[in-house]
Amino acid sequence: MNPAQTGTKAGVWHRLTVGAGKSAAIRLRLRRSNLGSDSLSLAPGFSPVPAGKENSAASAASAPGNKAVNAALNSRAPNPGLKPGANENRNVFADFDAIFAARIREADEFYAELQHDFTDADARNVQRQAFAGMIWSKQFFYYDVREWLKGDPAQPPPPAGRKHGRNAEWTHLNNSTVMSMPDKWEYPWYAAWDLAFHCIPLALVDAGFAKHQLTQLTREWYMHPNGQFPAYEWAFGDVNPPVHAWATWRVFQMDRKQRREINPTDKGDLEFLERVFHKLMLNFTWWVNRKDAQGRNIFQGGFLGLDNIGVFDRSAPLPTGGFINQADGTSWVAMYCLNLLRIALELAQHNKVYEDIATKFFEHFLDIANAINGAEDGMGLWNEEDEFYYDELRTPRGREIALKVRSMVGLIPLFAVEVLDPELLKKLPDFSHRMEWYLNYRPDLAKLVSRWQEHGVGERQLLSLLRGHRMKALLKRLLDETEFLSDYGVRALSKVHEREPYRLQIGGMTHEVGYWPGESMSGLFGGNSNWRGPIWMPVNYLLIESLQKFHHYYGDDFKIECPVGSGKFVTINDAANEITRRLTKLFLKGEDGQRPVLKYHAKLASDPHFKDYVLFHEYFHGDTGRGVGASHQTGWTGLVAKLLQPRRAAPDAGDTSHVARPTKPASHAPVPA
């Protein structure tokens, strides 16, 4: 650490001699200090402890080469926890073991209450490790774009081009807080859509922090004045799927359920919901204004987080010119509409003004549904022959080319679904009357997308991009083990492309998409990410929640074959549970005692010192379940913690937050410095 207090890094240097077959531990302690300038004021309070001597307070003093550090330790400022007259020069590690033991005990008590419904010890172990990874991945994140563009004052000036390079349009951005990272080692920066998924498992253990994260991204020093959310530090202007509203609504639900464990009439944190909602409306307007090139409610979107899933690099200009109408971009915005509609309906129960806003999102959703299904101009993204949604390439000369890649892109329309209960609509007569008028005025929309005239179980009503036939067609692909359904979840690309790669010849070039179930075989996005076959937790999680909502409407009488070809017909909820079972199987010990995620790494899979320590990879092999990519990306893979949580009945469609809140949280009392 620089005594001149310039720079941002500190380091600790200590020398140990460890004999063959021996081990040593280093204890470190960070505490306030008023050390004099003549002592080693910047030396940390660490203590190397030879194995077997962990409880020896004198171990630091006896360590070779540690005299300067011990001098600093002995000159420490008075410990505020000592009574007057107590020995203030005692070794600062005297209560080290006691503090560690207390914190371990508190953590055990906290998780014992949170996990009291678990009957499977292995599932309990995996969930706790997932939570630990989520919490460990918090990191202080500092980035002042204006300062960065000018360069570090203690270093040579940056190239002149930096002022006009990446993030030059984000000079308002000034981040300085603790954020949840995807992976503190490989991805030590927040990412907008990753962060939204992080907040779901985080809300189980710290709803306050989850709400803070969602609120933070909407603040003026993060969100662009034009309404865009920052994507990630190396390209804030990239476009991630708009899942912030979904996460906000889900965290609100989960937090309210926890609060009602204490006060059954608690209305939930409406201030949080309303605060974020207003900023989400600005972001929605940005989407509509910037990503709908033809003004038809068909969205281009760009990158949208799915890296190499398409024929072309979706974050770069097309080699053909023109643009791509994206089935997933349009579906994400439709989902966004429904998320905002549901939040507005919640707020409208406490402030009638929000009924008008709910109506706006209801009508906008129907317009998007009309466009993606091609009801008026026959130019939708649904392919009648294949019964699947595809992206569409529009060339500069107006040529329309369906990009027939069977991928997660075509399943994302399932995400745009919401179920409205009659009890809710009765509380909001203005919204209900306006909705009925609009559907009578536009019966074509009512018939196309919502089954509005056909009430579901309990007189519920459905808003979806898909009527029954199209939903069944997509589920037939989804639940087919020769296509999307793997033993370990849903693949991002159909396995059919293993034997039938998609090829597009245009402009004298051939572009190809094949099935790559593991690592990427191309250099797109650095080659360390692959959506052409592997299993990705976030989209699987959204599929599960969407199927639960469809079941909430259709009920137990609606049956689908799962897996396709098995002759076994189940409810939509059973299908969702089957996907959940396959996903969690990635991490749980099988009949052979091994975990699929580690099975192909002999040391981690079988060694007694490693086999019960789980890694939460970035994504997973589409056929074997082997972990791929960043090995510690508990981030969105930490969603498995939520999937493992035993479920209970819930009043809200799609509310999978069926958990009992610990009656007393882990202690947040200040730890003695």
N, C-alpha and C positions, 0 to 999 in steps of 0.2 A: 504494500500500500504506500502510495507516494505521500511523504510528510507534507508536501506542498498542497495536498488535497486537490490535485488534478488527476484526471483519469477515473476509471470506474471499476477497477478490479483489485482484489486483494488476494494474496496467496499465503499459504502456510508451508514452511519448510521444516521438516524434522527428519533426523537420521536415526535409523534403527539397525541393529545387528541381530538377525534372526537365524538361529542355528538350524541345521538340517532336521527336518521332522518336527520343528517347533513352530509355534505361532505367537503372534502378538496382537494386541488390540490397542487402538489409540482412542482415548476419550477426549472430546472437545467440549468446551463450554463457552458460550457467548454471553457476556454480561456487561453491564455498565461499569465504567471505571473512571476514577479521578486521579490516575497515576501522574506523578510528577514528570516534568520534561526530562529529568536526568535518569529516569528508569526506562525500561523497555516497554513503553506505553502501548505499542502496537502489537506486542506479542500476544497470541491467543492463549486462552487457558486450556491447553490440551495436555493429556497425560498418557504416555505409552504404558500399556499394562501387559507384561508378559503373561502368557497363558498360565492359569492357576493362581495368579496374584491379583485377580480382578478387584478384590475387596481391600487391597492394600492402599491406604491413603498416601503412603510414603513412596509409592512406586514412581511417581513423577520426579521426586527429588533424587532418587537413586539412579535415574536413567542417565547414561553417559551423554555429555554434550548439552545438558539441559540446565546448566547453572544460571544462565541469564534469564531463562524463563522462570525458574523458581524464584529468582530475585524479584521479578515483576509480580509473581503471584503473592509473595509475602508482603508486598507493599500495596496490596489492593485497598480500595476504599472500604469503609465499614459496610458490612452486610446488613441491609435494611431489615432482614428477618431476625437478626440477633437481638436479644434483650439487652438493655443497658448494662454495661459492665462485663458482658460476655467477651470471650477472646475473639477480637476482630481480626487477628492475624492467622486464624486457623486456615488450614488448607481448603481452598475453595471447592475441592472435590470431596470433602467430607460427607456431604449429603447427596452426592452424585447418584449413587446406587439407589438411595431411597426415593429420589425423584423419579428415576427411571421405573422403579418398581410400582410407584403410585400411578404413573401414567399408563403403564401396561395394565394394571388392575382396572383403571377407569375405562380403558378401551375395551377390555374383556366384558365388563359390565354393560357397556353401551351396546356392543354387538350381540351379547346374549339376549338382551331385550328385543332388539331389532329383529333377530333371527329366531325368536322363540317358536315360530310356526314350522321351522325346518325339522324334517325327520331324517334327512340324508346328511350325514356328517361331511361327505365329500363335497356336496353342493354348497354346504355352509362354508367350507374352507375356500372354495373357488370364489364365492361371492365376496367374502371378506378380503381376499387378495385383490379382487377387482376394485373394491372400494379403496383399498390402500393405494393402489396404483393411481386412481383418480385424484386422491388427496396429495400424493407425492408429486403429481404432475402440475401442481400449482407453482407459479413462478412470477417473481416481480418482473414486469415488462415495461421498459422505458424506451420510448422512441419519440423524439421531437423532430418532425420532418424538416422544419425550417432550419434547425440546428444541423441536422444531418446534411442537408443540401449545401450549407456553407462549409461544413467540414469541422473536424475536431481541432479546437484552437491549439492543442498541444502537439499537433501533428502537421506534416506538410499539407498544403491545400489540395483538395481533390481536383480531378480533371474538370475543366470548364464545362464539359458536356453534362456533368451531373445535374446542373441546374435545370436542364431541359430533358432529363431522362426519367427513369421510373419514379413514380410517386411525386413528380413535380407539381401535379395538380392537387396534391393533398397537403398543402402547407398549413391547413387549419389543424392537422392531426398532431396531438401532443398527449401521448399515452404515458402514464406513470402510476401503475397500480398492479396488484396481484391478479393474474389471469390464469385460466385453465389452459394448459398446453396440450396439443395432441400427443407429444412425446418430448420430454425435456431434453433428450439427447439428440434425436434425429430431426425433430420438428419443434425447436424451442421458440415458437411464435404462435400466437393465436390465429385461428382460421374461423371465419364467420359461421360456416355451416357445421364444422366440427364442434364448435363451441355450443351450438344449440343442442346437439345430441349429448354432449358432456353433461348438460344441466339436468337431464332426466335421472341418471343414477346419482348425481350429486344431490339432487333434491331429497333423496331417501335419507341421506345422512346430514345434510346441511342445506335446508331449503333457503335460508337467508343468503348463503353464498351463491346459490344457483340464481336467485332473483337479482342479486348484485351483478352477476355476469351478464344477464340478459338486459338489464337496465343500462349497464356501462356501454354496451355497443351502440346504444341509441343516443348517447350523450353528444353534445356539440363538438367535443374534442376527439370524437371517434367518427361519427356519422358525417358524411359529406354534406355541405349546404344544399346540394341538389337532391338529397334524399338517399343516396347510395350508402350501403354499409361497406366498411373496409373489408376486403377479402382476406388478405394476409400481407405480411410486410414486404415481400418481394414483388408484389403487384397488387396494391390496394384496389386498383380499378378493375380487376378481374371480377367475374360474376359467378357467385355461388348460388345454389338453389335457395329460394326464399323460404326457409324453414323456421325463421325466428318467431313468427306468429304462432306456429304450431307448438314450439317449445314453450313460449310464454303461456299459452293456454294450458298446456299439460302441467307445467310447474305450478301454476295457479291452482289447478285441481288437486295436485298432490299435496301442496302446502295447506290448502283448505281442509283436506281430509285429516291431516295431522293436527291442525288447530282444533278441529271438532272432537278430537279425542279428549281435549280439555274443556271446550265449550261447544256443546252440540249445536248451538244456534249461530256460531261464528259464520259470518258472510264471506270470509276469505279476505285476502289482502287486495282490496279493490283499488287502493291507491297505486300499488305496483301495477296492476292490470291496466288501469286507466293511463298511467304515465307512459308505459311502453306502447299502448295502443295508439296514442296520438302520433308517436314517431313512426310506428309501423304504417300508418296511413300515408305519411310523407314518402316512405320507401315504396309503397305500393304505387303511388303516383309516378315515381321515378321509373319503375318497371314499365308501366303503361306507356309513358312518354318516350322511353329510350329503346325498348326492345320489341316494338310492334311495327316493323318497317312498312307494312302495307295498310296499317290501320284496320285490320280485319280481326283483331283479337287472336291472331296466330303469332306466337312469340318465337324469336330467334334465340335470345339468351346468351349464346356463345359457349364458353367453357363449361359452365354449370357443374363443375366438380367431378365429372365422370371421366376425366383424363382421356384415355385412348379408346373409348368405347365406340366411337364413330369411324366412318370411312376417312374423314379428314380431321386434322387438328382443329378443334372447335374454337380455340382461342386465337387463331391466326386467320388472315385473309385466305379465302378459298383460291386454290390454283386455277379454278374454272371461272372465277369471278362470280358475281351474284351472291346469294345467301341461302341459308338452310332454314326452312321452317321446321322447328324442333317439336316433336311430340312430347318430349319431356319438358321443354321450356314452357309450352302451353299448359301442360298438366300441372306443373309446379305453380303457375300463376292461378289456375283454377282452384287448386288446393289452398293457396294463399287467400283467395276470395272467401272460401268457406271458413277458414280459420278466423279471419277478421269478422265475418258474419257472426260466428258463434261467440266471439268476444263481445261484439256489439250487443248481442242479445242478452248476455250476462249483465253488462253495464246498464242496459235499458231497464232492467228490473229495479234499478236504483235511481235512474235518471232517464226520463222518457225521451230526452233529446236524442239518445242513441238509437231509438227505433228508426228514425229517418236514415241514419248511417247504415243500419242493418239492411234496410231496403235497398240502399245503393249497392251494397255488395251482393245482395241476392240477385238483382237485375244484371249486374256485371258478370256474375258467374254464369247465368243463363246465356249471355251473349258469347262468352268463351266456349261454353259447351256446344252452342250452335255452330260456332266456327270450326272447332276441331272435328266435329262430326260431319261437316260439309252439308248441312241441311238445306242451305239456300243456293249455293253456287256449285255444289258438287265437288268442291276442292278441299275437302277435309283431309285428315291424316289417317283415317281408318281405311284399311284395304279389305274390301269385301271378299276377294278371292282367298286370301290367307287368313282373314279374320284376326287381324293384328294391326297395331298402330306402328307406322314407320315415319322417320324423318323424310322431308321432301326437299330436294335440291331445286332451286329456281335459278336458272342461268340468266346472264344478261340479256339474252334474246327471248326470254320468256318461256323457255322449255322447262317442263316440270318432270322431275325424275324421282320416283319413289326409291329411297335407299333401303332396300329390303334386307336389313340386318336385324335378325331376331334377337333383341337385347333387352336389358332392363328398361331402356328408353320406352319401349312399347308396353311395359307393365305399369309404368308410373301413373297412367290415367286412373288406375285403381286407387291411388292416394287421395284423389279429389272426391271425398264422400263425407256427408254429414247426415245425421239422423236427428230430426226434431220431434220431441215428445209433445203430445197434446197439452200436457199440463203447462209446459213452457209457453206455448202459443196462446193459451188462455190468459196468461198474465200480460200479454202484449197485444192488445186488440188492434191498435193502429197498424202495427207491422203486419198482423194477420190479414186485416182487411186489404191493405195495399198489395200484399202478396197474392191474395185471391183475385183481386182485380187484374193484376198484371198477367196472371196465368189464364184468366178468361179472355183477356185481350190478345194474348199470344199462346193459343192452345197448342200450336206446333211445337213450342219449346217445352211445354208441360208434357206432351206426349213423347217427345224425343228423349229427354234426359232424366226425368224425375219420378215417373210412375205416380204423379201427384194424385191422380184420381183413384189410385189403388193404395189404400192404407195398409201398412204392415202390421206386425204383431203389436197389440196394445194401441192401435190407431196411430202408430207412428208414421211419419212421412220422411221420404228419402230424397236427398239432393245428391246427385252423382253424375259423372260424365257418362255413365254406362247404364243402359237398361239391361234387363235380365239376360237377353241373348248374348250381348257383347261381353257382359261380365262372365258368363259361363264359358265363352270362347277363350277369354284370357286365362281363366282359371284352368281350363283344359291344357293350355300350354304350360302354365305355371307349375301344375301338379304332375307333370309328365317327367318321369325320371330319364327319358331319352332326350329331354330338352332342358328345362330349367331346374327341376328338383333334384338336388344332390342328396346323398346320405347325410350331409352336414349343413343343409340350408338351401337357399335359392341362389343359383348362379347368376352372374351379371350378363352372361351371354349364353344363348342356347347351345347345347352340345351338338345340335344338328350341324353346326358350322365346322365341326371336326371333320366330317366327311364331305360337307358341301360348303367350302369357304365362299363368302360373298365377294364377287369381283365386279368392279365398275371400270369400264373402258371409256375414257373421255379425254379429249384434248391430246390424243396420242399417248396417253399414259394409262397404266392399269393400277387401280387401287384395290387392295384386298383386305378383308377382315376374316381371320380364322379363329378357331377356338384354341385359346392358350390358357389352360386351367391353373397354371402356376405363375412363374415369373414372366414378365413382359419379354417379347421377342422383337421389340422395336425400340427406337431411341426416343420416342415421344415422351415428353415430360421427364427427361433424364433416364428413362428406361427402368425406373425403380417403382413404377406404379402400373397396375394392369387391371382393366375392367373387362377384358375379353374372355371371361370364363370363371374367374375366382368368385368366392363368396365374400360379400361385404356386409358387415353388421348393420350399418345405418339404414340402408334400403330394405333389408330383411325386416328390421324392426318396424318400419313404416308399413310394410306389407301386412305384418301381423296385426297391427292396430286397425288397418283398413278392413281386413277380413272380419275382425271383431265387430266393427261398425255395421258391415253388411249383414252379419248375423243378427245384430240387434234389431234390424228392420225385418229381415226375412224369417227369422225364427227357426225352430227345430224341424219344420216340415220341408224346408229347402235342403235337398241333398245333392252332393257332388261326389264324383269318384275320386278317391285319394288312396294311393297313387293311381294315376290313370293306367288302366289295364289290369288293375288288381281285382276288379269286381266288387270292391268294398266301397259302399256309399256312406258318406258321413255328412254332418252339418258343416256349415262354413266355419263355425267356431272350432269344431274338431280339426278341421284342416289347419286353422291358425295354430292350434295346440301342437299339431304334428310338425309344423315348421319350427316352432319353439323347441320341441324335443330334439330335433335334428341339430339345431344351432347350439344348444347347451351341451349336446353330446361331444362337441368339439373339445370341451375342457374337462369333462367328467371321465373318470376311469371306466373303461369298458370291462367286459367279462374277462379279458386277458390282463386286466390290471393296468393297462396303459391308456394314455390320453391321446386321441388322434392328433391334436395340435402339436404334440411333442414326439409322436410315434416314430418319425423318421430321423430322429436325432438320438442315437443309442444312449449317450451319456445322460441326457436330460430325461429320456423316457424310462430308464431302468435303474439308474444309480439311486440308492436310498437317500442320498443327500440332496438330490435334485428333483426326483420324480413327483413330489407333491408341491413343488413350487411352480406355479403356472405362469406362462408367458401369454400376454394378450397382444397378438400380432395385428398388424395393419389390415390384413385380409387373409384369406384361406384358400388353399388349393381346391378347385372345384370338384375334384374326384376323390381325393384322399383326406382332405381336411387339414393337411399340413399347414402350419403357420408360415406366412410369407410376408415380406416387407419388414418394416420397422417392428422389432420384436417386443418393444415395451410401449406400444401405442395403446395404452389402456383407454385413452381418449374415448373415441366413439365405440371401440370394441368393449369398453366398460359397460355398455348397454346390457351385456349378458347378466350383470348384477341385477338389473330390473327384471329380466326374463326369468331368473332363478327364484325371485321372490314369490312365495306362495300367494295365490290369488284368492280374493274374497269377492262376493257379490258387490257390485257398485251401481249407483243410480245413473251414471252418465255413460252414454254409448262411447265405446272406445277408451273408457277410463280404466287403464290397467294398473292404476296405482293402488292396488288393494293391499295395503300394508298397515300394520299397527305401528304407531309412533312410539318409540321408547318413552316411558313416562318421565325419565330424567336423562337429559343429554349428558354426554361426556363433559367433564369439567372444562370450562374455559377460563378458570381463574388464572391470574398471571403466574407464570412459572418463575420462581426465584432466579434472578439473573445471576 
